[in-house]
């Protein structure tokens, strides 16, 4: 089953149709511009300034382009201005080498190799991931709906149009997927597929759930009686096993080859496929039930490397996910300020499986300790009132095939003016996150994919939903009173960071990781300039501070209005910090930092304090 859409062949350079070839060239040009902008932002590359252009001089070629600068030192590169001059080409009559539009990101990365300091293996891995990213982006371009069409899609449908991490150039590498796998399972191809199920002996697997949810209840809610009966008939002693779904790709590429001994001994049994169809969200490994949207989402181990990490499922965090959820669900009861401001999509049940062979090798690459497991998450639909819609924060960066930004479409439908709409948006997004951090010492990871914005029937933002807890929630290094209700095994799997590091859950995940890319869209499509937008953000921050003067010490130590803060550099981490290499720990250190950026929320910067419209 599939939604409408072109095939992958339509979007390759040698595919059929002018539309596919045009999309390939356009996607390539966008990736070249993104590479220049993000590499210059992270100071991996330093252009020289000419009379009216910027220059990047490499041994084989020179790239020229025009750009403006934004908050945090962002680079806004004009795609159509980028040209490549090949140093080996014959010079033309005026004495300079000919230049051509730069539409090949693979060539750009190869040209920039020396400046980036890439050795052969790293460059080769980067080119592989970039080719896969280019192919996916071209497919998205060739099949993109209009802004109005995007606005009509459900949360799950809209996830298929996400562009990937806005900061990371190589954001759809998906090492491990073949071309056929990509067509079957990548979100942009919008395929529906069934899930095989496994029974794993309790010597190898453990079930966990929030209070009141048993394994039998979960299975009764996720599988129909006939399927449960069919699966049970495959087992001689059903009570000795824990059941879980597995991704079809993972069954073929990880379970069968790496758990061959356990399959042969009957400690793992293949039960067959369940009848429900699923589709992938933007993260690829989290799936939503298409046939029964009220059923839980399921997050599965997937033996692919995407962006900086392998996408398995750590047994320790999976086992503790329901306990972390139980504790987080107490937040609105302990702290009434959070009630109604954020819905937490709980990871209510899990199955954690360990591999006995690799468990005996603690220093094996981490992906061998994340080989099998499942987490069931509450669906967004269960938290929506009549007439409400949920869309991930990332969707606000989308532009339709008609060149119109989705956010412009939403503002128009709301009938509010742009500034009133943005004030409502910031009021829906920021206070809850700020208070979870300042008032409770809890840092979520509210990047564009993890944060859902809930809109009313009038398309005005109302509140947020948050997801991904066991792997992404972080706490302070010292124990706070509110941590006492969290069981010690769960506390042990959550990373503990200093206040200045925890602040990056908003400063980097949201401000430089999302708002930095949103502001040029607001300027172009809504007529709201960057300084004005950051003035609205600062006003919301100051309103929160005024509401909680007793948290003055926390306001100071998190430093949201400090003159500058550390620049998280994800491309630098991937290309020069081990993003392609095997290691025993997935998160050995805090993200790679390179120098600092100026903070537009500081009173000494140019961003004015704007009084947000009431509403």
N, C-alpha and C positions, 0 to 999 in steps of 0.2 A: 504494500500500500504506500502511496505517496501523495503529497500535495502537488499542485501544478508546478512546473519549473523545467528549465532546460537541463540537458544532460551535461556531464563534465566535459565531454568532447566539444560541446558548443562553445566553451570558454577557453579552450587552448588555442595556441597560435595556429596549429595545424588542423583545428576542428572545423566544423562546417558552419557556414553562415557569416555574413559581414558583422552581425551583431556580436557574435562571440569574439571575432578578431578585434573589433573596436573596444570591447570590454577588456580584453587582454592588454591592449596598449594603454588604455586609461588606468587600469589597475596598476600597471607597471610604473606609469608616471607618478601616481599617487604614492607608491612605495618609495620611489626615489626621493620625493619631497619629504616624506616622513623620515627616511633615513638621515637626510641632511638636517632636518629640524631637530630630531631627537639626539643625534650624535653631537650636534653643536650645543644643544641644551646641556647635555651631560659632559661637555668639554672633552669628548673623545676626538673631535675635530675642531680646529680653530680656523675659520675663514679669514682671508684678508679683504679689506674694504677698498674698492676702487671708486671711481668717480660716481657711479650710480649703480654699481653691482657689487656682489660678494664673489670671492674667488676661492675655490678649493683646488690647490695645486698638488697633483699626485705625479709619480714618475711617468705614468703612461698617458695621462690626460689631465686637462683642467676643466673644472665645472664652474660655470658662472650662473648666478641667480640673483633675484631680488627678494628681499625679505624685510619685514618689520619686526620689532621686538615688543614683547608683552610682559605682563607680570611674571615674577620669578625668573626673569631673563629668558622667557620663552622665545622661540624663533617661529615666525609665521612666514613660511616660504611660499612664494607664488609658483604653483606647479608649472604654469605655461612659460615661466621665465627661465627654467633650467635648461642649460645647453651644455653639451660635452664637446670639447676640442681635443681631438686625438693627436698626440705629439708625434706619432709616426706617420701621420697622413701628410701628403704633399701640400705645401703651402699654396695659397691662392694668390692672386695678383697683388693684393695689398700687403703681402708679406706675412700674413697670419694664417695659422692652420684653420681649415674649415670647421665649423661647429654644426652640430645637429641637435634636435630636441633629445633630452635625456629621458628615455622611456624604459630602460633596462636596469632594474635594481640589482640583478646578478652582476652585470658589468660594473656598476657603481661600487658594489662591495669588493669586487676583485681589484678595481682601480685603487680603492682606499685601503687595501690590505696593509701596506707598509705603515701608513699613518695610524692605523688602528692597532698595529702591533700583533697581527694575527699570524700564527704559525699555520703550516699546511693542514694538519688535522682539524684545527678550529675553523679555518676558512671553509674547508670542505663540508663540515657539519652545518655551518651557517648557510652555505649555498643550498644544501639539501632542504633545510627548514624554510628558507626564503622561497624556494621553488614551490613548495607545498602551500605556503601562505599566499603567494601570487596566484596560484591556481584557484584557491578558495575565494580570494577577493574578486577575481574576474568573474567567477560564477555568481557571486552576490550582485555584482554590478549588472550583469546581463539579465538578471531575473528580478531586480528591485521593483517593488510597487511604488506608486506615488505616495506622497506624504499622507493624503487622505486615506489611501489603502492601508498604510501602516497603522494609522490611528484606529482603524476598525478591528485590528487583530487582537486576539486574546494574549495574555502574558506568554503562554507556552508557544503560540504561533509566532509572536514577535521575537522570541529568543532566536529563531532561525535566521534572523536578519542582522544579528549583532556582528560588529566589525572586529571583535577581539580586543585584547588589551591595548588601550590607546597609546601607552608609553612604549610598548615593546614592538620592535620591528618584526621579529620572527615570532608572530603570535598564533600561528596555526600550523606549526611544524608537524605535530602528530606522528612522530617517528614510531613506526610499527604498523601503521595503516598502509595497506596497498591502495591502489587507485580504486579497486572494487570495494574495499572496506570503507573508503572515504565516501563513495556514493551511497553505501548502505547506512552508515552510522554517523557521518558528520552532520551537525545541525543544519548547515546551509542547504543540504539536499532534502531535508524535510521528509525523510522516510519514516514509515511506521514499521515496527518489527516486534516479534514476540520474544519472550525471555525463556531460556531453559532454566530449570531448577535443579539443584543438587541437594542430596542429603549427606551431611558430614557427621561422622561419629563424634559423640560428645568428648572423646579423648582429645580431639583436635579442635573442636569448636565450642563456643559459648554464646548463649543468647542472653541479651540484656534488654530491659525495657523500663519505661517510666512506671511508677506505681499504678496498679490497676489494669495494666495491659500484659496479658500472658501470651506465651507463644501460640497457644491454641486459638486465642481470640484474634491475634494478628493474622494467622493463617485463614481463619474463617472470614475475616474481613477482606483479605486480599485474593483468596482463591475460592472459586465456587465449589459446592459439595462434590460434584462429579470429578473435578480435577483433583481434589484432596483424596478422594477414594482411589483414583487411578494412580496417584503418586504413592500412596501408602501400600498399594498392592506390589510395588517394586521392592519392598523392604520386608525382610523376615522378622525383624524386631524394630518396628517404627519408633518406639519410645527411646531407643538408643541413639537417635539421630536428631540433628538440628537441620532444618530446611532453610534454604536461601536461594534467591535468583542469582543468575550470573549473566554477564553480558555475553552475547553470542561470539563476539570476537575474542573475548577473554577465555571462553571455554576452549576454543580451538587453539589459541596461541599461548596460553599460560596453564590452564588447568590440566588438559590432557597431556601435554609434554612434561610439565614440572611436577604434577601430582600423579604420575603414572603408577608409582608403587602403591599409593593409597587407593587408587582406582582398582588396581589388580587385587588388592587384599580385601576390597569391599568396605574399606573405611570411608570412602567417598563413593556415592552411587548417583549416577545420572538418572533423574526422574522423568525427564521429558519436558516439553514446552507447555507453558500455561497459555490459555487462549487470548488473554488481553494483549492489545497492541500498545507499544510505547513509542515515544519520540524523544530525541536528545535535546536537552537545554544547551545553552551556550558553552557550558563547561565540558560537554561531550559525555562525561561519565554519569551525570545525573539525568534521570529519565522521568517523564511524566506519563501517566496513563491516559491514552487517547480515548479508549472506549468508556472509561469510567473516571472522569476528571476529579471526582470527589475522593478517589482513593489516593493513598500516599505516593509521593515521589519516592524514587529509590536511587540511592547513590551507590555505585558499584566500583569495585576495583577494575582498572583498565590498564593493561600493560602497554601504554604508549607514553612517550615523552612529549610534553607540550609546554611551550614557553621554557621555564627554567627547571621543571621537575618532572619526574615520572608520576603518573596518575594512578598509583595503587591506592590501597586503603590500609593505613597502619592499624595493626590489630589492637594496640594499646588504646589509641584514641577512639577507635570504633567501639571497643568494649565500654568505654566511659561516656560515650556520647549521650545516652539516655540520662545518666546522672547529671551531666552538665546541663542538659535541657531542664530537668526537674528543678535544679537550683536557679537557673535563669528565669524560669516561669514564676518564681517567687518574687522577682524584682518589683513588679507593679504593686504587689501586696505590701512589700517592705517599704516601698518608696512611691507614694501616691502620685508624685509629679510625673512619673513615667507612664501611669495608666492612661491609655488612649493615645499616647504619642508614638508607640512602636508595638508592632505585633512580632512575636518571635516564633518563627517557623521551626517548631521543635523537632529534633532528631529523636523520635520517641522510641525507637527500637533498633537493635543492631544484632548482627551475627559477626563475631570475630573469629577468624580461622588462622591457626599458626601452622607453618610447614616444619615438621620435626627435623628435617635435614638441615635446612637453612637456619633454623633457630639455634643450632649448635655452632653456627658461624656468626657470632655477633658483629664482627667487623666486615661482613659481606656488604656489598652495595645495598643501600636501603631498599631498593625496589624488590629485593628478595625477601624482605620482611613485610611486604605489603601486598601479598599475592592473592588473597581471597578474603572477601567479606562483603557485607551489605549494611547500609543504613537506611531506615525508612524515615522520611521527613514529612511533616504535615504539609498539605498543599496550600498554596495561597488562596485558592477558592474558598476554603473553609473559614477564612477570616474576613471575607468581603460581605458587606451589607448589600441590599438590593440597589442596583444602579451603580455600584462602585466598580472600578477597574483597577488592576494592578499592572504596572509596567516597571521593568528594571530601570534603575537610574541610567544605565548605559544607553537606553533607547533615546535619551534626549540628545545624543550626539548624531542621530541618524538623519540623513537627507534622502528624500524620495527620488524616484526616477525623474520627476518633474523639476528637480532642482530646489524644491521647497523643503525647509527643515521641518521635521516632525514637531518640534517645540513650537514653531510658528503656527502650525495647524491646531495644536492643542490650545494655544492662547486665543486664537480666533474663535474656536468653538466655545470657549469659556465666556466670551463676551466681555471679559475684564481687559483692562489695558495691560501692557506688558509689565510695567513696574508693579502693579497690584498682584499680577500672577506670580512674578518672581518673589515678591515678599511672602506670598502664601506658600510658595515652594520652599523657601529657606526656613520659614516658620514650621513647616511640616518635617523638614529633614534634620535641622541642626539641634534644637533644644534637647531632644531625647538622647542623642549621641553625646552631647556635651555633658549632660547630667549623669549618664551611665559612667562616664570617665571621671568627672570631677567629684560627683557625689557618692560614687560607689566603687571607684577604682577598677572598672571593667572596660576594656577596650575591645570593641567589635572590629571587624575588618570591612568597613562599609564602602568598598570599591563598587564600581558600576554594576557588576554582576551580582554581588551579595546584597545589595540594597534595592528594594522594590518601593516605588512610590505609589501610594493609593490615591486615586482621584475620585471625586464625587461625580454624580451625574452631570454636573456643570463643568467637568474637566478641570476644576481647581484642586490642587494638591491638598490632601487632608492629613496624612501621617505616613509613616514608613513601615515596611516589613524588613526584617533582617534574617539571614540564614548563615549556615556554616559556622558551627559553634566549637565542636571538639577540636578541630584543627586550626581554627582561626581566632578564637577568643583568647585574650591575653590579660594577665593580672599584674599588679605591682609586685615588686620583689619582697616587700614586707607584707605580712598578713594583716588584713583589715578585719574589723568585727564582722562585716557581712560575709567574709569568706568562711566563717565557722560552720555554716550550714552546708558547705560543699564537702562531700566525702573525700578523704585523703587520696585514694587512688585516682579520683578524677582530678583533684587539685594537682597531682603529680604530672599529668599529661599536658596541662596548660602551661604555655611559656610564661615566664615571669620577667618583666622588663622594668627599667627605670622610668620615671615620669616623662623625661624628655624623649624616650623611645616610644612610650605609649601614645604620646601626642601625635606621632606619625600615623596612627590609625585614622586620623582625620586630616592632618596636614599633608601627608603624602598620598594616602589611599583616596582621599576625596578632593582636596584643594589642588595639589599639583597633578594628581592622577586622573582627575575628572574635570573639575572646574576650569583648569588651564586650557582644556580643549573646548569647553562649552562657551567661554567668553567670546571668541571670534564669531561663533554662530549667533550669539545674542546681538552682537554689534551689527552683523550683516543682515540678519533676518528680522530683528525686533527693534533695532535702533537704540539699544541699550549699550552704552560704551563700557569698556572694561573697568575704568575707574569707578563708574557709577555702580556697577555690579558689586565690586569689592566693598564699596561703601555700604551697600545693603547687607552684605555678609557681616561686616564689622558692626553694623547697627544691631543685627540679631545677636551677635556675640556679646555686645555691651548690655543688651537687654537681659540676657541670661545672667551676666555678672551682677547686674543691679537686683535681679530677683533673688540671688543667693550671696549676699555680702559675707555670710559666715564662712564661705568657701574661698575667701581671699587668698589663703596660702596655696590652695590648689590652683587657683587661677594663675598665680605667679609661677609655680613650678612647672606647669604644663606649657607655658610660654606661647600662647596663641597670638599674642600681640607683640612678641619680641621683634627686634629689628630684622633678624634673619634666623634661618634654621637650616639644618643639614639637608643637602640635596641627595635624595635616594636616586640611585643610578642603576636602573634595571638592565639596560642594554650593556652597560659596562660590566655588570655582574655576569650576564650571560656570555659575553664575548671574551672577557679577560679574567673573570673570577671563578671559572669552573662550572659554568652552566651546562657544558656538554660532557662533563666527566663523571665517572662513577665515584661515589663516596659513601661512607658508612652512615653519615647523618644527613638528613634532608635539610635541616635548618641549623647548621653549625653556628652561625653568627647572625647578628642583625644584618639587614640588607646592606649592600655595598653603598658607602657614602663617599661622595666626592665634593669637597668644599661646601659652600653654603649658597643659599639664594636669599634675596631680599624679600621681606614679608610685606605684601600689600595691606595687611591688617594692622601694621604698626602705625601709630599716630604720626610718625615722622615721614611716612611715605606719601605719595601723591594721592592715594585713594581717599576721597572725602567721606566723612560720616554722613550717610543719607538717612533721613527719617523715613522708614518704610510706610507705605500706604496702610491705613487701617483696613481691617477686613477679617 
